[in-house]
Amino acid sequence: MSETVQPLGSRVLVLVLAQENRTASGLVIPDTAKEKPQRGEVVAIGDDTETIKVKVGERVLFPKYTGTEIKIDDKDHLIIESTDLLAVLRDGAAA
């Protein structure tokens, strides 16, 4: 069964993006040596649209130890205050 999570207030639901398992030179990084992920994709936003500055589908950068971790359909998600988000990640092309 698939759950739907709708954040409340100024919170956003972020799908945590997986980190690369190998270094540039090809060495495999074990799970114990990986850093906590800091990138994700906004999946849902709360109802406080005046405070929330991101849109669903945008990739964002967030602090390492923030938010509430939840699993939805076996994927890691975070519920984060929108003010805790650090940046929106954009492609290299100028907008």
ABEGO torsion letter per residue (X at the ends): XBBBBBBBEABBBBBBBBBBABBAAGBBBBAAABBBBABBBBABBBABAAABABBBGBBBBBBABBEBBBBBGGBBBBBBBAAABABBBBBABBX
